[in-house]
Amino acid sequence: MNCPCFSGLPYANCCEPYHIHVQNAPTPLALMRSRYSAFATHNADYLMRTTLPAKRKFHDKLDLLDWAQQNTWTNLEIVEAVDNIVEFKAYYTDVSGKPQIQQERSRFQKLSDKWFYVDGI
Ligand SMILES: [Zn+2]
């Protein structure tokens, strides 16, 4: 199957190795893409695991799972990826069937050789 992050690559050669713990995402961009595909595959564990430990208390796994399941994840567009910042547009169809676009600049941080999601504006 094609990767749910819409890279055009097979899932097995894109985000799957990160989702199944075989590898850590090597860059903020790779981590961002794998977090989008984690939403698409309802993988709330991965979303929590890749959030900076100090920030996890601001997220709830069941809320993330709910949000992931309610929406249909239709496309991902990267606007810019510079240093530890990735700006993207996440396309999805919400629970009422309305197309939505979430644009965000996400911040990432490296901790003992692993990238984590910090927050987004
Ligand atoms: Zn992917």
Backbone and ligand atoms as CSV (ligand in chain L), in Angstrom:
chain,resi,resn,atom,element,x,y,z
A,1,MET,N,N,0.836,-1.197,0.000
A,1,MET,CA,C,0.000,0.000,0.000
A,1,MET,C,C,0.873,1.251,0.000
A,2,ASN,N,N,0.361,2.318,-0.588
A,2,ASN,CA,C,1.086,3.581,-0.564
A,2,ASN,C,C,1.028,4.181,0.834
A,3,CYS,N,N,2.081,4.882,1.192
A,3,CYS,CA,C,2.140,5.441,2.539
A,3,CYS,C,C,1.019,6.472,2.738
A,4,PRO,N,N,0.333,6.397,3.892
A,4,PRO,CA,C,-0.747,7.352,4.182
A,4,PRO,C,C,-0.255,8.793,4.364
A,5,CYS,N,N,1.067,9.030,4.303
A,5,CYS,CA,C,1.540,10.423,4.354
A,5,CYS,C,C,1.597,11.040,2.961
A,6,PHE,N,N,1.147,10.277,1.950
A,6,PHE,CA,C,1.042,10.767,0.568
A,6,PHE,C,C,2.396,11.116,-0.046
A,7,SER,N,N,3.444,10.401,0.372
A,7,SER,CA,C,4.764,10.607,-0.225
A,7,SER,C,C,4.835,9.962,-1.601
A,8,GLY,N,N,3.902,9.039,-1.892
A,8,GLY,CA,C,3.970,8.288,-3.141
A,8,GLY,C,C,4.824,7.036,-3.018
A,9,LEU,N,N,5.448,6.833,-1.869
A,9,LEU,CA,C,6.275,5.644,-1.637
A,9,LEU,C,C,5.438,4.564,-0.960
A,10,PRO,N,N,5.891,3.299,-1.112
A,10,PRO,CA,C,5.213,2.235,-0.354
A,10,PRO,C,C,5.359,2.515,1.154
A,11,TYR,N,N,4.311,2.196,1.898
A,11,TYR,CA,C,4.318,2.398,3.361
A,11,TYR,C,C,5.554,1.758,3.993
A,12,ALA,N,N,5.897,0.543,3.524
A,12,ALA,CA,C,7.037,-0.202,4.088
A,12,ALA,C,C,8.359,0.528,3.880
A,13,ASN,N,N,8.443,1.386,2.863
A,13,ASN,CA,C,9.684,2.133,2.597
A,13,ASN,C,C,9.581,3.579,3.049
A,14,CYS,N,N,8.541,3.896,3.788
A,14,CYS,CA,C,8.358,5.286,4.199
A,14,CYS,C,C,8.144,5.340,5.712
A,15,CYS,N,N,6.933,5.469,6.159
A,15,CYS,CA,C,6.702,5.687,7.599
A,15,CYS,C,C,6.597,4.415,8.438
A,16,GLU,N,N,6.348,3.278,7.801
A,16,GLU,CA,C,6.131,2.063,8.595
A,16,GLU,C,C,7.312,1.712,9.522
A,17,PRO,N,N,8.564,1.802,9.033
A,17,PRO,CA,C,9.686,1.456,9.935
A,17,PRO,C,C,9.692,2.299,11.216
A,18,TYR,N,N,9.200,3.526,11.127
A,18,TYR,CA,C,9.144,4.382,12.323
A,18,TYR,C,C,7.978,3.938,13.202
A,19,HIS,N,N,6.853,3.619,12.578
A,19,HIS,CA,C,5.673,3.223,13.351
A,19,HIS,C,C,5.896,1.921,14.103
A,20,ILE,N,N,6.675,1.014,13.504
A,20,ILE,CA,C,6.870,-0.294,14.154
A,20,ILE,C,C,8.207,-0.381,14.903
A,21,HIS,N,N,8.806,0.793,15.224
A,21,HIS,CA,C,9.999,0.863,16.096
A,21,HIS,C,C,11.264,0.301,15.465
A,22,VAL,N,N,11.261,0.021,14.175
A,22,VAL,CA,C,12.482,-0.515,13.564
A,22,VAL,C,C,13.541,0.578,13.466
A,23,GLN,N,N,13.075,1.803,13.237
A,23,GLN,CA,C,13.971,2.945,13.068
A,23,GLN,C,C,13.326,4.166,13.704
A,24,ASN,N,N,14.154,5.141,14.057
A,24,ASN,CA,C,13.615,6.434,14.463
A,24,ASN,C,C,13.646,7.382,13.269
A,25,ALA,N,N,12.664,8.251,13.196
A,25,ALA,CA,C,12.638,9.221,12.102
A,25,ALA,C,C,13.901,10.083,12.172
A,26,PRO,N,N,14.683,10.136,11.068
A,26,PRO,CA,C,15.992,10.778,11.122
A,26,PRO,C,C,15.956,12.310,11.064
A,27,THR,N,N,14.830,12.872,10.638
A,27,THR,CA,C,14.746,14.334,10.499
A,27,THR,C,C,13.385,14.805,11.002
A,28,PRO,N,N,13.284,16.110,11.326
A,28,PRO,CA,C,11.970,16.649,11.698
A,28,PRO,C,C,10.925,16.414,10.601
A,29,LEU,N,N,11.340,16.541,9.340
A,29,LEU,CA,C,10.389,16.331,8.245
A,29,LEU,C,C,9.867,14.888,8.221
A,30,ALA,N,N,10.778,13.945,8.367
A,30,ALA,CA,C,10.367,12.528,8.387
A,30,ALA,C,C,9.448,12.254,9.572
A,31,LEU,N,N,9.761,12.876,10.709
A,31,LEU,CA,C,8.918,12.671,11.888
A,31,LEU,C,C,7.528,13.280,11.668
A,32,MET,N,N,7.518,14.459,11.068
A,32,MET,CA,C,6.239,15.116,10.798
A,32,MET,C,C,5.370,14.261,9.891
A,33,ARG,N,N,5.990,13.757,8.802
A,33,ARG,CA,C,5.237,12.913,7.858
A,33,ARG,C,C,4.703,11.668,8.574
A,34,SER,N,N,5.550,11.090,9.426
A,34,SER,CA,C,5.139,9.846,10.103
A,34,SER,C,C,4.064,10.121,11.147
A,35,ARG,N,N,4.008,11.339,11.668
A,35,ARG,CA,C,2.931,11.677,12.598
A,35,ARG,C,C,1.621,11.877,11.837
A,36,TYR,N,N,1.711,12.455,10.640
A,36,TYR,CA,C,0.489,12.564,9.826
A,36,TYR,C,C,-0.035,11.159,9.491
A,37,SER,N,N,0.858,10.287,9.044
A,37,SER,CA,C,0.390,8.940,8.688
A,37,SER,C,C,-0.052,8.166,9.931
A,38,ALA,N,N,0.437,8.547,11.108
A,38,ALA,CA,C,-0.057,7.926,12.349
A,38,ALA,C,C,-1.506,8.355,12.621
A,39,PHE,N,N,-1.818,9.604,12.309
A,39,PHE,CA,C,-3.227,10.014,12.401
A,39,PHE,C,C,-4.074,9.180,11.442
A,40,ALA,N,N,-3.577,9.046,10.219
A,40,ALA,CA,C,-4.334,8.334,9.184
A,40,ALA,C,C,-4.538,6.858,9.536
A,41,THR,N,N,-3.592,6.280,10.289
A,41,THR,CA,C,-3.709,4.869,10.650
A,41,THR,C,C,-4.167,4.688,12.107
A,42,HIS,N,N,-4.599,5.780,12.731
A,42,HIS,CA,C,-5.165,5.759,14.095
A,42,HIS,C,C,-4.164,5.218,15.114
A,43,ASN,N,N,-2.920,5.628,14.962
A,43,ASN,CA,C,-1.850,5.135,15.826
A,43,ASN,C,C,-1.536,6.178,16.910
A,44,ALA,N,N,-2.406,6.235,17.912
A,44,ALA,CA,C,-2.253,7.237,18.972
A,44,ALA,C,C,-1.011,6.971,19.828
A,45,ASP,N,N,-0.618,5.705,19.948
A,45,ASP,CA,C,0.601,5.375,20.705
A,45,ASP,C,C,1.807,6.083,20.101
A,46,TYR,N,N,1.874,6.030,18.780
A,46,TYR,CA,C,3.007,6.660,18.094
A,46,TYR,C,C,2.990,8.169,18.302
A,47,LEU,N,N,1.803,8.757,18.258
A,47,LEU,CA,C,1.691,10.203,18.442
A,47,LEU,C,C,2.171,10.599,19.839
A,48,MET,N,N,1.821,9.809,20.840
A,48,MET,CA,C,2.269,10.103,22.206
A,48,MET,C,C,3.775,9.874,22.335
A,49,ARG,N,N,4.227,8.769,21.789
A,49,ARG,CA,C,5.638,8.379,21.908
A,49,ARG,C,C,6.574,9.392,21.242
A,50,THR,N,N,6.093,10.078,20.196
A,50,THR,CA,C,6.944,11.019,19.470
A,50,THR,C,C,6.723,12.461,19.931
A,51,THR,N,N,5.928,12.637,20.981
A,51,THR,CA,C,5.780,13.964,21.583
A,51,THR,C,C,6.863,14.109,22.659
A,52,LEU,N,N,7.464,15.274,22.738
A,52,LEU,CA,C,8.498,15.536,23.742
A,52,LEU,C,C,7.968,15.124,25.125
A,53,PRO,N,N,8.723,14.310,25.873
A,53,PRO,CA,C,8.205,13.819,27.161
A,53,PRO,C,C,7.618,14.927,28.041
A,54,ALA,N,N,8.276,16.070,28.108
A,54,ALA,CA,C,7.791,17.162,28.968
A,54,ALA,C,C,6.464,17.740,28.481
A,55,LYS,N,N,6.089,17.459,27.243
A,55,LYS,CA,C,4.857,18.024,26.669
A,55,LYS,C,C,3.706,17.011,26.657
A,56,ARG,N,N,4.005,15.777,27.038
A,56,ARG,CA,C,2.977,14.730,26.898
A,56,ARG,C,C,1.754,14.994,27.763
A,57,LYS,N,N,1.984,15.666,28.901
A,57,LYS,CA,C,0.855,15.915,29.808
A,57,LYS,C,C,-0.215,16.816,29.180
A,58,PHE,N,N,0.153,17.525,28.106
A,58,PHE,CA,C,-0.822,18.394,27.434
A,58,PHE,C,C,-1.645,17.639,26.397
A,59,HIS,N,N,-1.359,16.359,26.209
A,59,HIS,CA,C,-2.068,15.562,25.206
A,59,HIS,C,C,-2.700,14.349,25.875
A,60,ASP,N,N,-3.811,13.963,25.342
A,60,ASP,CA,C,-4.497,12.797,25.870
A,60,ASP,C,C,-4.617,11.768,24.754
A,61,LYS,N,N,-4.197,10.554,25.049
A,61,LYS,CA,C,-4.150,9.522,24.006
A,61,LYS,C,C,-5.533,9.236,23.415
A,62,LEU,N,N,-6.531,9.198,24.282
A,62,LEU,CA,C,-7.882,8.898,23.781
A,62,LEU,C,C,-8.433,10.044,22.927
A,63,ASP,N,N,-8.099,11.277,23.318
A,63,ASP,CA,C,-8.508,12.429,22.495
A,63,ASP,C,C,-7.857,12.362,21.115
A,64,LEU,N,N,-6.566,12.019,21.112
A,64,LEU,CA,C,-5.845,11.914,19.842
A,64,LEU,C,C,-6.465,10.812,18.969
A,65,LEU,N,N,-6.780,9.699,19.605
A,65,LEU,CA,C,-7.359,8.572,18.879
A,65,LEU,C,C,-8.721,8.956,18.295
A,66,ASP,N,N,-9.498,9.629,19.107
A,66,ASP,CA,C,-10.810,10.122,18.687
A,66,ASP,C,C,-10.703,11.015,17.467
A,67,TRP,N,N,-9.803,11.970,17.576
A,67,TRP,CA,C,-9.572,12.951,16.504
A,67,TRP,C,C,-9.100,12.240,15.236
A,68,ALA,N,N,-8.193,11.264,15.413
A,68,ALA,CA,C,-7.658,10.522,14.273
A,68,ALA,C,C,-8.765,9.742,13.569
A,69,GLN,N,N,-9.668,9.145,14.371
A,69,GLN,CA,C,-10.707,8.273,13.818
A,69,GLN,C,C,-11.872,9.042,13.211
A,70,GLN,N,N,-12.171,10.212,13.792
A,70,GLN,CA,C,-13.313,11.002,13.311
A,70,GLN,C,C,-13.098,11.520,11.893
A,71,ASN,N,N,-11.830,11.843,11.589
A,71,ASN,CA,C,-11.529,12.490,10.322
A,71,ASN,C,C,-10.987,11.492,9.305
A,72,THR,N,N,-11.152,11.832,8.032
A,72,THR,CA,C,-10.528,11.062,6.960
A,72,THR,C,C,-9.381,11.910,6.437
A,73,TRP,N,N,-8.184,11.329,6.441
A,73,TRP,CA,C,-6.954,12.091,6.167
A,73,TRP,C,C,-6.659,12.030,4.683
A,74,THR,N,N,-6.842,13.153,3.995
A,74,THR,CA,C,-6.901,13.126,2.530
A,74,THR,C,C,-5.637,13.594,1.818
A,75,ASN,N,N,-4.821,14.418,2.465
A,75,ASN,CA,C,-3.565,14.813,1.809
A,75,ASN,C,C,-2.659,15.553,2.794
A,76,LEU,N,N,-1.387,15.556,2.454
A,76,LEU,CA,C,-0.404,16.296,3.251
A,76,LEU,C,C,0.472,17.089,2.296
A,77,GLU,N,N,0.633,18.363,2.594
A,77,GLU,CA,C,1.473,19.226,1.772
A,77,GLU,C,C,2.488,19.884,2.702
A,78,ILE,N,N,3.767,19.739,2.355
A,78,ILE,CA,C,4.807,20.398,3.156
A,78,ILE,C,C,5.046,21.776,2.564
A,79,VAL,N,N,4.919,22.794,3.391
A,79,VAL,CA,C,5.118,24.174,2.930
A,79,VAL,C,C,6.600,24.513,3.030
A,80,GLU,N,N,7.213,24.160,4.173
A,80,GLU,CA,C,8.607,24.504,4.409
A,80,GLU,C,C,9.158,23.621,5.517
A,81,ALA,N,N,10.403,23.210,5.365
A,81,ALA,CA,C,11.076,22.468,6.435
A,81,ALA,C,C,12.462,23.058,6.591
A,82,VAL,N,N,12.679,23.799,7.673
A,82,VAL,CA,C,13.968,24.451,7.926
A,82,VAL,C,C,14.369,24.185,9.372
A,83,ASP,N,N,15.604,23.703,9.553
A,83,ASP,CA,C,16.113,23.369,10.893
A,83,ASP,C,C,15.118,22.478,11.640
A,84,ASN,N,N,14.626,22.980,12.768
A,84,ASN,CA,C,13.726,22.136,13.585
A,84,ASN,C,C,12.254,22.506,13.393
A,85,ILE,N,N,11.974,23.244,12.336
A,85,ILE,CA,C,10.592,23.694,12.072
A,85,ILE,C,C,10.073,23.061,10.786
A,86,VAL,N,N,8.854,22.558,10.829
A,86,VAL,CA,C,8.199,22.074,9.602
A,86,VAL,C,C,6.830,22.737,9.512
A,87,GLU,N,N,6.624,23.431,8.399
A,87,GLU,CA,C,5.302,24.008,8.163
A,87,GLU,C,C,4.580,23.142,7.136
A,88,PHE,N,N,3.338,22.825,7.447
A,88,PHE,CA,C,2.609,21.899,6.571
A,88,PHE,C,C,1.137,22.274,6.518
A,89,LYS,N,N,0.467,21.706,5.523
A,89,LYS,CA,C,-0.985,21.752,5.451
A,89,LYS,C,C,-1.488,20.318,5.481
A,90,ALA,N,N,-2.287,20.022,6.489
A,90,ALA,CA,C,-2.895,18.702,6.606
A,90,ALA,C,C,-4.336,18.804,6.102
A,91,TYR,N,N,-4.651,17.998,5.113
A,91,TYR,CA,C,-5.990,17.995,4.530
A,91,TYR,C,C,-6.764,16.813,5.093
A,92,TYR,N,N,-7.982,17.077,5.483
A,92,TYR,CA,C,-8.819,15.991,5.980
A,92,TYR,C,C,-10.288,16.336,5.793
A,93,THR,N,N,-11.119,15.326,5.853
A,93,THR,CA,C,-12.558,15.518,5.816
A,93,THR,C,C,-13.076,15.269,7.213
A,94,ASP,N,N,-13.814,16.233,7.760
A,94,ASP,CA,C,-14.232,16.092,9.156
A,94,ASP,C,C,-15.462,15.195,9.277
A,95,VAL,N,N,-15.926,15.037,10.511
A,95,VAL,CA,C,-16.982,14.083,10.835
A,95,VAL,C,C,-18.293,14.412,10.106
A,96,SER,N,N,-18.475,15.697,9.758
A,96,SER,CA,C,-19.695,16.074,9.041
A,96,SER,C,C,-19.509,16.002,7.523
A,97,GLY,N,N,-18.339,15.527,7.079
A,97,GLY,CA,C,-18.098,15.366,5.649
A,97,GLY,C,C,-17.548,16.607,4.971
A,98,LYS,N,N,-17.169,17.591,5.788
A,98,LYS,CA,C,-16.658,18.850,5.245
A,98,LYS,C,C,-15.136,18.796,5.092
A,99,PRO,N,N,-14.613,19.186,3.915
A,99,PRO,CA,C,-13.150,19.215,3.752
A,99,PRO,C,C,-12.524,20.318,4.608
A,100,GLN,N,N,-11.431,19.996,5.271
A,100,GLN,CA,C,-10.748,20.952,6.151
A,100,GLN,C,C,-9.259,20.963,5.829
A,101,ILE,N,N,-8.627,22.105,6.112
A,101,ILE,CA,C,-7.169,22.197,5.989
A,101,ILE,C,C,-6.631,22.748,7.294
A,102,GLN,N,N,-5.700,22.028,7.887
A,102,GLN,CA,C,-5.034,22.555,9.073
A,102,GLN,C,C,-3.620,22.943,8.687
A,103,GLN,N,N,-3.308,24.225,8.808
A,103,GLN,CA,C,-1.946,24.677,8.520
A,103,GLN,C,C,-1.242,24.938,9.844
A,104,GLU,N,N,-0.043,24.402,9.951
A,104,GLU,CA,C,0.677,24.519,11.222
A,104,GLU,C,C,2.171,24.615,10.981
A,105,ARG,N,N,2.844,25.374,11.842
A,105,ARG,CA,C,4.311,25.333,11.919
A,105,ARG,C,C,4.647,24.539,13.176
A,106,SER,N,N,5.181,23.357,12.983
A,106,SER,CA,C,5.498,22.496,14.118
A,106,SER,C,C,6.959,22.665,14.499
A,107,ARG,N,N,7.197,22.626,15.803
A,107,ARG,CA,C,8.561,22.668,16.328
A,107,ARG,C,C,8.962,21.279,16.793
A,108,PHE,N,N,10.213,20.927,16.514
A,108,PHE,CA,C,10.733,19.626,16.912
A,108,PHE,C,C,12.016,19.822,17.715
A,109,GLN,N,N,12.330,18.855,18.541
A,109,GLN,CA,C,13.544,18.933,19.363
A,109,GLN,C,C,14.200,17.564,19.423
A,110,LYS,N,N,15.540,17.594,19.384
A,110,LYS,CA,C,16.285,16.342,19.443
A,110,LYS,C,C,16.715,16.070,20.883
A,111,LEU,N,N,16.435,14.883,21.344
A,111,LEU,CA,C,16.812,14.464,22.703
A,111,LEU,C,C,17.492,13.121,22.577
A,112,SER,N,N,18.691,12.999,23.112
A,112,SER,CA,C,19.521,11.808,22.973
A,112,SER,C,C,19.296,11.097,21.631
A,113,ASP,N,N,19.570,11.878,20.563
A,113,ASP,CA,C,19.593,11.347,19.204
A,113,ASP,C,C,18.233,10.990,18.603
A,114,LYS,N,N,17.147,11.393,19.247
A,114,LYS,CA,C,15.815,11.121,18.702
A,114,LYS,C,C,15.048,12.425,18.589
A,115,TRP,N,N,14.328,12.575,17.465
A,115,TRP,CA,C,13.511,13.774,17.296
A,115,TRP,C,C,12.150,13.587,17.956
A,116,PHE,N,N,11.674,14.701,18.543
A,116,PHE,CA,C,10.348,14.717,19.160
A,116,PHE,C,C,9.582,15.944,18.701
A,117,TYR,N,N,8.272,15.793,18.653
A,117,TYR,CA,C,7.374,16.918,18.393
A,117,TYR,C,C,7.248,17.751,19.666
A,118,VAL,N,N,7.434,19.058,19.556
A,118,VAL,CA,C,7.306,19.934,20.728
A,118,VAL,C,C,5.906,20.556,20.762
A,119,ASP,N,N,5.641,21.401,19.780
A,119,ASP,CA,C,4.306,22.017,19.698
A,119,ASP,C,C,4.134,22.656,18.329
A,120,GLY,N,N,2.988,23.228,18.123
A,120,GLY,CA,C,2.704,23.816,16.819
A,120,GLY,C,C,1.975,25.131,16.964
A,121,ILE,N,N,2.196,26.028,15.987
A,121,ILE,CA,C,1.454,27.289,15.979
A,121,ILE,C,C,0.813,27.473,14.606
L,1,ZN,ZN,ZN,5.128,8.110,4.838
